Amino acid sequence: MFGAYIIGDEILVGKREDKHLSFLIGALSKRGLRLAWAQYLGDDPQRLTAALARSLAAGESVFSFGGIGATPDDHTRQCAAAALQVPLVLHPDAEREIRTRFAGQELTPQRLQMGEFPRGAAIIPNPVNRIPGFSVGEHHFVPGFPQMAWPMVEWVLDTRYRERFGSGISDEELLLRLTMPEEQVDAMVASPPATERPAEPSRPGRDPLVRLLREVESRKSIGYLRLEKGSDVVVWRRAS
């Protein structure tokens, strides 16, 4: 189960349009995963801490966008530490990244503060400006800027959750996504079942399989296809 927190007063009051939710749904979908829930939160430390305490206690896998900087309205790092009941500490890997980022410039306490994470956290590399995000347990915290946040989320997915890929979709849809363009699969899976098929009891995953066979039939270069799932076997041959 994956969840998301999207944090910031500017979203709730309409000053900025959220783009993280649609990105995360897509990033999960192309890996065969699903988003179970999402919550928008303002810059209210009490609400943030309460929400994080609940999801941390539940052991859910959660991505949190925004509020990890060092400005007065950034509270996410502090709230994560409060929810875990641990102190904020300067992470040595984060300190190294920050010192590299500001090499030759004044390293102010405010800049180093961006590397203070809940004790026990691991960093999430930032490929844009080297100021890292962090993970605690199954919660992953990234900046609110999409150009930084999105590659960081994809790094977490590909590094931490590769063994789950495909777990949120049927085997047939996974095969579609492995062999065909993503936008074409999305259209096929979203399309209604064909009306010319004879009526029969519903079967999970059947419609993606039927669409796959029709797509294969339309490709003249394919002459034979065999699919096996447990005791079920589907064999298709092109008529000569």
Secondary structure, DSSP 8 states (H G I E B T S, - for coil): -EEEEEE-HHHHTTSS---HHHHHHHHHHTTT--EEEEEEE-S-HHHHHHHHHHHHHHT-EEEEES--SSSTT--HHHHHHHHHT--EEE-HHHHHHHHHHTTTS---HHHHHTTEEETT-EEE--TTTS--EEEETTEEEE-S-HHHHHHHHHHHHHHH-GGGTTTTS-HHHHHHHHHS-HHHHHHHHHS---TTS------TTHHHHHHHHHHHHH-TT--EEEEEETTEEEEEE---
